[in-house]
Every structure is written in structure tokens, then in C-alpha cells.
Amino acid sequence: MKNRNAKRRELQRLLLTKTKCGIQHTGWPCNTCFHSMNLSVSRDRLHELWESTLLLRGDYKNEEHISQDDLTLSKNIDQLIELLK
């Protein structure tokens, strides 16, 4: 993913602003607060964006528990950033 660290910082800032929750991993929202956001996407899509967030913040590796290739991860993070702006 291009500019991974910059995207990670921007996403973290936007999520903290939107959810007001930074309880996990020094400034990231919890599952409940993330899933309570109204971003005009389906619940399934919101969960997929959550999984991308977990991958980006380093909770899991792609092949361990979440099946997303690098292109999907990058597109999901870009979409989530746009939805949060």
C-alpha cells in the first residue's frame, strides 16, 4: 500500500474524531464504536471496512484471520477515509 503510514495516521485521526473512541491500541476505536458509525454503507460493508482497519493498524496479518489482498485493503482504506471526511 502506497503511503501506508500516512494513511494509517489519517485514518486514526478521522476515526477518533468520528467515534470519540480511542480506547484500543493507543488511539483506535473499539469494535462497538466503529460499528455504530453511520457511514451510509451496509452492515456487511462496514464490517469489511473494520477488518481492513484491523489489518492496517497491525492487529492481524492478511493470511491469519482476515482474507484481504493488498489491493482490496488499499481500496477499502481509501474508501473509509473518504467516507469519514
C-alpha positions in Angstrom: 0.0 0.0 0.0 1.4 3.4 -1.0 1.9 5.8 1.8 0.8 3.2 4.4 2.0 5.2 7.4 0.4 8.5 6.2 -2.9 6.7 5.5 -2.7 4.9 8.9 -2.3 8.3 10.7 -5.0 10.0 8.8 -7.5 7.1 9.3 -6.7 7.0 13.0 -7.3 10.8 13.3 -10.6 10.6 11.3 -11.9 7.6 13.3 -11.1 9.3 16.6 -12.9 12.4 15.5 -15.9 10.5 14.3 -16.3 7.9 17.1 -14.8 9.8 20.0 -13.3 6.5 21.0 -9.6 5.8 21.2 -9.6 3.0 23.8 -7.7 0.4 21.7 -4.1 0.4 20.8 -3.4 4.0 21.8 -6.0 5.9 19.9 -8.0 3.5 17.8 -11.8 2.9 18.3 -13.2 -0.3 19.7 -15.4 -2.7 17.6 -18.6 -1.4 19.1 -17.9 2.3 18.4 -16.6 1.5 14.9 -19.8 -0.5 14.0 -22.1 2.2 15.4 -20.9 4.8 12.9 -23.5 5.8 10.3 -21.5 5.9 7.0 -24.3 5.1 4.6 -22.9 1.6 3.8 -24.4 -1.8 4.6 -23.6 -3.5 7.8 -21.6 -6.2 5.9 -19.6 -3.5 4.1 -19.0 -1.7 7.4 -17.6 -4.9 8.9 -15.3 -5.4 5.9 -14.0 -1.9 6.5 -13.5 -2.8 10.1 -11.4 -5.8 9.1 -9.3 -3.5 6.8 -8.8 -1.2 9.8 -7.6 -4.1 11.9 -5.2 -5.1 9.2 -3.9 -1.6 8.7 -3.4 -1.0 12.4 -1.5 -4.3 12.7 -3.8 -6.5 14.7 -3.7 -9.3 12.2 -1.8 -10.3 9.1 -3.8 -10.9 5.9 -3.4 -14.6 5.8 -4.1 -15.2 9.6 -7.7 -14.4 10.2 -8.8 -11.8 7.6 -8.7 -12.6 3.9 -7.9 -9.4 2.0 -5.3 -8.9 -0.6 -3.2 -5.7 -0.6 -5.2 -4.2 -3.4 -8.5 -4.8 -1.5 -7.0 -3.4 1.7 -5.8 -0.3 0.0 -9.2 0.3 -1.8 -11.1 -0.3 1.5 -8.9 2.1 3.5 -9.2 4.8 0.7 -13.0 4.4 0.8 -13.2 4.6 4.5 -11.1 7.7 4.6 -13.4 9.3 2.1 -16.5 8.3 4.0 -15.1 9.8 7.2 -14.2 13.2 5.6 
